[in-house]
């Protein structure tokens, strides 16, 4: 069985590695990036099925990358410390189907990715 291909982008190398470790058992992580521009470049060359993005990245932030991706096709799950309902809503309007609060990544990330890959939305409990 072919595993879905995923890119992880977060400006914290340690958190990026943590997310990668959470995903590797069930998905093929085809690359990581530490800023939005690098993430877009990587997405264009590897054509993943889904991208996990932090909101607060340098060069291009997660919302800017998400808006750009709606023109291409990979699904997006935002993984952020931001839990403001307006920010969650902005991520959805930008095109993200999933939103995971970083403090809940260990509990929610794999489920969020599976749900979004099925074309359904996912938001960590407690977020709007």
C-alpha positions as CSV (number, residue, x, y, z in Angstrom):
1,X,0.0,0.0,0.0
2,X,1.3,3.4,-0.9
3,X,1.5,5.8,2.0
4,X,0.3,9.4,1.5
5,X,3.1,11.8,0.9
6,X,3.5,14.7,3.4
7,X,5.6,17.8,3.8
8,X,6.1,19.4,7.3
9,X,6.9,23.1,7.6
10,X,7.8,24.8,10.9
11,X,10.4,27.4,11.8
12,X,11.3,25.4,14.9
13,X,13.6,22.5,13.8
14,X,12.9,20.6,17.0
15,X,9.1,20.9,16.6
16,X,9.4,20.0,12.9
17,X,11.2,16.8,13.9
18,X,8.6,16.1,16.5
19,X,5.8,16.4,13.9
20,X,7.8,14.3,11.4
21,X,8.2,11.6,14.1
22,X,4.5,11.6,14.8
23,X,3.7,11.1,11.1
24,X,6.3,8.7,9.9
25,X,4.6,5.5,11.1
26,X,1.6,6.0,8.8
27,X,2.7,8.5,6.2
28,X,5.7,9.2,4.0
29,X,7.3,12.5,5.0
30,X,8.9,13.6,1.8
31,X,10.5,16.8,3.1
32,X,10.6,19.5,5.7
33,X,11.0,23.3,5.5
34,X,11.7,26.0,8.0
35,X,10.1,29.0,6.1
36,X,7.1,29.5,3.8
37,X,9.1,30.1,0.6
38,X,11.1,26.9,1.1
39,X,7.9,25.1,1.8
40,X,6.4,26.3,-1.5
41,X,9.5,25.4,-3.4
42,X,9.5,21.9,-1.8
43,X,5.8,21.4,-2.5
44,X,6.3,22.3,-6.2
45,X,9.1,19.8,-6.6
46,X,7.7,16.9,-4.5
47,X,4.0,17.2,-5.1
48,X,2.8,15.9,-1.7
49,X,-0.7,14.8,-0.9
50,X,-0.8,17.0,2.2
51,X,1.2,19.8,3.9
52,X,1.4,20.4,7.7
53,X,2.2,24.1,8.2
54,X,3.0,26.4,11.1
55,X,1.4,29.8,10.9
56,X,4.3,31.8,12.2
57,X,7.1,31.2,9.7
58,X,9.5,33.6,8.2
59,X,9.5,34.8,4.6
60,X,5.9,33.6,3.9
61,X,3.6,32.7,6.8
62,X,1.4,29.7,7.0
63,X,-1.7,31.6,5.8
64,X,0.2,33.0,2.8
65,X,1.4,29.5,1.9
66,X,-2.1,28.1,2.3
67,X,-3.6,30.7,0.0
68,X,-1.0,29.9,-2.6
69,X,-1.6,26.1,-2.3
70,X,-5.3,26.4,-3.1
71,X,-4.1,27.1,-6.6
72,X,-2.3,23.7,-6.8
73,X,-4.0,21.0,-4.8
74,X,-2.3,19.5,-1.7
75,X,-4.5,19.5,1.4
76,X,-3.4,21.7,4.3
77,X,-3.3,21.1,8.1
78,X,-2.2,24.1,10.1
79,X,-0.4,23.2,13.4
80,X,-0.1,26.3,15.5
81,X,0.1,27.7,19.0
82,X,-2.6,30.2,18.0
83,X,-6.0,29.3,19.4
84,X,-7.8,32.5,18.7
85,X,-11.1,31.6,16.9
86,X,-10.5,34.5,14.4
87,X,-7.2,33.0,13.4
88,X,-8.6,29.5,13.1
89,X,-11.4,31.0,10.9
90,X,-8.8,32.9,8.8
91,X,-6.9,29.6,8.2
92,X,-10.1,27.9,7.0
93,X,-10.9,30.8,4.7
94,X,-7.4,30.6,3.3
95,X,-8.1,26.9,2.4
96,X,-6.8,24.8,5.3
97,X,-9.1,21.8,6.0
98,X,-7.4,21.0,9.3
99,X,-6.3,23.0,12.3
100,X,-4.3,21.4,15.2
101,X,-3.3,23.2,18.3
102,X,0.4,22.5,18.9
103,X,-0.2,21.5,22.5
104,X,-2.5,18.8,21.2
105,X,-0.3,17.6,18.3
106,X,0.5,14.2,19.9
107,X,-3.2,13.5,20.3
108,X,-4.7,15.1,17.2
109,X,-2.2,15.3,14.3
110,X,-2.4,11.8,12.9
111,X,-6.2,11.9,13.1
112,X,-6.3,15.4,11.5
113,X,-4.2,14.2,8.6
114,X,-6.3,11.1,8.0
115,X,-9.5,13.1,8.2
116,X,-8.3,15.8,5.9
117,X,-7.0,13.3,3.4
118,X,-10.5,11.9,3.2
119,X,-11.7,15.4,2.3
120,X,-13.2,16.3,5.6
121,X,-12.3,19.1,8.0
122,X,-10.7,18.7,11.4
123,X,-10.2,21.1,14.3
124,X,-8.6,20.3,17.6
125,X,-11.2,20.1,20.4
126,X,-11.6,23.4,22.2
127,X,-10.9,25.4,19.1
128,X,-13.6,27.0,16.9
